[in-house]
């Protein structure tokens, strides 16, 4: 069944070149493949993210990709130095501390890619 198979995240974007630059230069993913000017495949840890051109880019109003990190404060600062702006939400059970939402067993920070896809980083 599918529970034993790897999954792939898919992100719709309008400008593939701009998205590739954001995901490689800003977030540090590595481009490993592409399909003409329509899709770029990016390596993230042991997984891959397909970034593809679509007229529906940025229409998802929920988190599209989550990365688990060891030290969220360090990651937030590193992303901030690269120009990433963080989103602040009113979330039950979470208190906003700077750009990080903190709960009993979780720390999370949300941000968007250039097309408005919602991404986040989390740590325990």
C-alpha positions in Angstrom: 0.0 0.0 0.0 1.0 3.7 -0.1 2.1 3.8 3.5 5.4 2.2 2.5 6.0 4.6 -0.4 7.7 8.0 -0.4 5.5 11.0 -1.0 6.3 14.1 -3.1 5.2 17.6 -2.4 3.9 19.6 -5.4 3.8 23.4 -5.4 2.2 25.5 -8.1 3.9 28.7 -9.1 3.4 31.3 -11.8 7.1 32.2 -12.4 9.2 29.1 -12.4 12.5 30.9 -12.6 11.6 33.2 -9.6 10.4 30.1 -7.6 13.5 28.1 -8.4 15.7 31.0 -7.2 13.7 31.3 -4.0 13.7 27.5 -3.2 17.4 27.1 -4.1 19.0 30.4 -3.0 16.8 31.3 -0.1 15.7 28.0 1.3 18.7 25.9 0.3 17.0 23.1 -1.7 19.0 21.6 -4.6 17.6 21.5 -8.1 18.1 17.9 -9.3 15.9 17.7 -12.4 13.5 19.6 -14.6 10.9 19.1 -17.3 11.4 21.8 -20.0 10.2 25.1 -18.5 7.3 23.6 -16.7 8.6 21.7 -13.7 11.7 21.8 -11.5 12.4 19.0 -9.1 14.1 20.0 -5.9 15.8 17.8 -3.3 15.0 18.5 0.4 16.7 16.1 2.8 15.5 12.6 1.7 12.5 13.9 -0.2 11.7 15.9 -3.3 9.5 18.8 -4.1 8.0 19.4 -7.5 7.6 23.0 -8.3 5.5 23.5 -11.4 4.0 26.3 -13.5 0.2 26.8 -13.0 -2.4 29.5 -13.4 -3.7 28.4 -9.9 -0.5 29.2 -8.1 -1.0 30.7 -4.6 -4.6 29.8 -4.3 -4.1 27.2 -1.5 -4.9 29.0 1.8 -3.4 26.3 4.0 0.1 25.1 4.7 1.6 23.4 1.7 5.0 22.1 3.0 6.4 21.7 6.5 10.1 21.3 7.4 11.1 19.9 10.8 14.2 21.7 12.1 16.3 21.3 15.2 16.6 24.9 16.2 13.8 27.1 15.0 15.2 30.4 16.3 18.4 29.8 14.2 16.4 28.9 11.1 14.1 31.9 11.5 17.1 34.2 11.8 18.8 32.6 8.8 15.7 33.0 6.6 15.1 36.5 7.8 18.6 37.5 6.7 17.6 36.2 3.2 14.6 38.4 3.1 11.9 36.0 4.2 9.0 37.7 6.0 7.1 35.6 8.5 3.3 35.3 8.8 1.6 35.9 12.2 -1.7 34.0 12.9 -4.1 34.0 15.8 -3.8 30.3 16.7 -5.6 28.7 19.7 -3.0 27.3 22.1 -0.1 29.1 20.5 1.6 32.3 21.7 3.4 34.5 19.3 7.0 35.1 20.4 8.7 37.2 17.8 8.0 35.3 14.5 7.6 32.0 16.2 4.3 30.6 17.5 4.9 28.6 20.7 2.7 25.9 22.2 3.2 23.2 24.9 5.1 20.8 22.6 5.6 22.8 19.4 7.3 25.8 17.9 6.2 26.8 14.4 6.9 29.7 12.0 5.0 30.3 8.8 6.1 32.1 5.7 5.2 32.3 2.0 7.0 31.7 -1.2 6.9 34.4 -3.9 3.6 33.0 -5.2 1.9 33.0 -1.9 2.2 29.3 -1.1 2.2 28.9 2.7 5.2 27.1 4.1 6.4 26.5 7.6 9.2 25.2 9.8 8.5 23.4 13.1 10.5 22.1 16.1 9.5 20.3 19.2 
